[in-house]
Amino acid sequence: MKRTHLSVLLALALALLAGPTLAAEGISKVNGSITAEAGKQYGDLETVNGGISVESGARVGNVETVNGGLKIADNAQTVGLSTVNGGIRVGQQVQIADSIETVNGGIFVERGSRIGGSVESVNGSIGLVATQLQGGIETVNGDITVGHDSHLGGGIEMKKPSFSMSFKPARKPRVIIGPRAVINGPLHFEREVTLYVHRSAKTGPISGATAQPFDGDTAPEN
């Protein structure tokens, strides 16, 4: 009897602990924006045509849209972020368990945020400020700024564009590695870029580009 009673109490305690997680419902729609309110908990947030906002301190699952931008406020927690046509902006002290991905749009992550996966864009600039990134950065067309005090567990890969419909010479992307930034993995460039690396930064091996050192807080404009 005592063992049975103890088992019931243990099961009840586990149910109470799991309650908030089980109660967290997601939001899914085809047309329209989605907002995760500050401090609340949600499952996955999904829409096709519309942007998604995650307010300060909210905890959510995966955040996905096709046509629309994503905005994650300070101190929020998410699993992963993904869009096709739209930019992604991440505030300060945000925890992202997985990756950040977009096809047509820029990605910007503010100071103190942590990302458990990688950061990927095809057509759009990528910028990190004092960010801890477990993986690396991958893009085709777009500038990259690994800002001051950022740390990448992986490297940087700039792929060669598969085709271009423009008759104008392709613009060279700018890649900037800022003060005290650390990139553990290799930097590999399949296309011509302008690469600036701060003298206080540390990187893995570089291939496909020649690093130009700089000393100030910002890289040269040219």
Secondary structure, DSSP 8 states (H G I E B T S, - for coil): -HHHHHHHHHHHHHHHHHHHHHH---EE-SBS-EEE-TT-B-S-EE-SBS-EEE-TT-B-S-EE-SBS-EEE-TT-EES-EE-SBS-EEE-TT-EESS-EEEEES-EEE-TT-EESS-EEEEES-EEESS-EESS-EEESBS-EEE-TT-EESS-EEE---S-----S-----EEEE-TT-EE-S-EEESS--EEEEETT-B---EESS-EEEE-SSS----
